[in-house]
Amino acid sequence: MGSGKSRIQHVPEDIKREAYGRLALSGPEVLVTPSLAETLGLPREDLLNQFPNSNSLLTALVLQAYEAMGASAEKGATDAREKGLGLLAQWISACDGMRSWAQANPAEYTLIWGPPRPGYCAPPETVIVGARAAVILVDILRRATEARRIAAPGPADLPLSPGMRCNVRNLANGMLAGLADDLIARLLVTWTQLLGMISYTVYGHANEFAAPDAFFEHAATTMGRFVGITEDEPIGAQADWADHTRRTSPPARGGDQPHPGW
């Protein structure tokens, strides 16, 4: 899928700082734009022309945050690939790109992956842009599948229950089309574990470890192995990552995902 840049409205830095400061105190109702304009010393009409109401500003912040997190994941994977590193290293680097962005932008991370905001219903375009980081990981799995570097289900893999099979099929009809059901199931588990690990870091709990970075790298490696990546040899540093992503990742469709990111 594309990055969704054409759908993203830029939020000026002064508005962004004040909006996040208000969101930290309460819900989206604190973003009432006339009050925000007064605090920032901006003409009310100018701000209302950009963001007619609180939801429009909140949506712009959400889209900008999803786009930034996805870009960081893509940069991590691309950097590893350009160094000639293998698929597992690319997976780890993409995961670390997400974590690094979240650590540097905790308010933005909390906005998109924290508790739902009371009174706010995210529009469909947030689901599409929100899938960008996930698409980077899915692309790595597609290339691993093409290279026959995905482990087959083993004795430790649980059979899919009817409910889990329903979860898998919903995704198999959308952005994960073409991937094996067992791989999709493992990816769902891995995705939630990754977000949990990033949240653990963002909210300071990982500071309890003597070496938090080493712990995250170990966890990302374990998650990559769990999802099934078996190969870690260079696969050709000259291939065009962006072109491959466009060719092999079907567009995400809002109705196919239970949450932005899927």
C-alpha angles and dihedrals in degrees: 000000000000123000093255092232093145089062097050121096114208115241112208114238096245092052090044094053094048093044093052090046090055094044090056088062101044146335131303092285087080088067093072097151101221089058091046091051091052093050092049094043092239126141106265092225093055093053093044090052089058098037114017093189144002094271093055091054092045091050091051090052091048093050092047091050094048090048093050094048091048092049090053091050091049093049091051093052093043094050091052092047093048088054088058094249122152133253097272091051089049090051092050092047093050090050090049090050089058092047094047092052092048092050091051093044108034095158092052091047091050090050093058102030103024127085116316114268111247112244095014123112112188114227121235095261090068089061092054097047090039090063094064097096092044091050090059091057092043090053090055089052091049091054091045089052092050090050091048090241098130116102117239117240111280136201090276093059112101118228112251114260118223090258094049091046088055090052090050096047092052089058094039087062091055136030094346095054113147097026120115117260094240090051091051090050092052090046092054090053091046094049093054091046091051093052090046091051092049091049089050088056098042093052093050101251094119089063086081088074120085090227110023095174092054090049092053092047090051091048094047090049091049091049091050090052091045093053087054110259106150103168131079106167124115110275100192123301095210098066116113106250096190093049092049091051091052092048100045106032114077116217115273113244118210094222092056098060128075091204137010105279092044 
